Amino acid sequence: MKRNRITAAAIAAIAVLAISPAAFAHTHVHKTSIADNARLAAPPTSFTVEFEGKTGLAKAALTDASGKAIPLAYKLPTGMAASFTIPLPALPAGKYTLSWRTIGSDGHAVPGVVHFTVAGG
């Protein structure tokens, strides 16, 4: 009886490991137009994030060094895509954080963030 329980548990563990890549797969960032911790000589006019596959963009936010929100003139898309380009407002010299959250086809939210600095004159 004990041996049957151990065998059943081993089979269940193997089954979970076999299906887990599909069940728990999230679409990861492939590339961004602004690297994390980048120091830019000129302010960027947009930010593009590319993913390994299609995902939904549920949030995009830009803040300055003090944490103050900077409004984005960007309407979140309603469909799934492998990349998103977010127009950025005119940015003076300073430090910024651009954050986003995607929702995969599995319903899980995955956050992302890029910190960057626009150099002064």
N, C-alpha and C positions, 0 to 999 in steps of 0.2 A: 504494500500500500504506500509506504513512504517513498519507495523507488518510483512509483507511478507519478506521485506528486512532483518529484524532482524532475523527472522526464518532461512532464507537462509544463512545468515552469521554464525549463530550458527551451522547449519548443516555442512557447509564448514569447520569450525574450528574443529569440532568433527572428520570429515573425515581426516583432515591433521594430527591430533593427533593419529588417529588409524593407519595410514600408516607410520608415521614418523620413528618408530623404524626400519622398513625395508628399508625405503628410505634413512635414514641418518646413518645407522649402519656402524661403522668402526671397524676393527679388532684391538683390544687392546692388549697390552703386557700382557702376563700371567706370565712370569717369565724370569729372566736374570741370566746368570751364574756369573755375577759380579754385586753386589748391588750398587745402586747409592751412592756415597760418601764413598765407601769401602776403607779401608786401608789394603793393601795386603803385607804380609811378603815376598812373592816371586812374581816375574813378571808372569802374566798369559800368557799362550801360545795360548789361543783362547778365543773368546767371543761367547756365544750362547744366542740368544734371541728367546723365544717361544711366540707365539701369540694364541689368543682364537680360531682362525680359519685361513684359508689360506689367504695369502696376497703376494704381490710382493715386493721384496726389490729393491728400485731404487737408493739408495745411502748408502755408509758406509764410514766413515772418522774417522781418529784418529789424534788428535792434542796434543801437549805438553802444558805445563803451559803458554808458551809465545804465543800460538796460531799457532805455526809452524806445518804444516802438516807432518805426519809421513806416508810414503807410506805403503800400505797394499798389500800383494801378494794375492789378492782375486778378482776373476772375479764375477761380479754380476750375479745372476742366471736369466734366462729368463722366468722361470715358477713361479707359485704360490706355496707356502709351508706354513706350520704352524710353522716352526722353521728354523733358519739359524745359521750356525757356521762359524765365521770369524776367520781365523788364524791370530795371532798377531806376529809381529817381536819381537826380543829380546829387552826388555825395561829396561833401567837403572832406578835407583831410581828417582822418580819425580812424578808430577801430570799430569794426562791425561784426555782427554775427548774423548769418543767414541760416535759418533752421527750417526744416520741412518734416512732414510725416506722410508716409505712403500707406496705403491699404492694399494688401495683396489679395489675390483671388481667394485665398484661404481665410480672409477676414482679419488677419493679424496686422496690427499697426507696427510700422518700423520707422523710427525717427532717424533723422540725419541732420548734420550741422557742418558749416564751414565758417571759420573765423578768418577775417582778413583785415588788412590795414591799407588805407589810402594814404600815401605819403604826402606831406605838405610841400608846396612850392619849390 
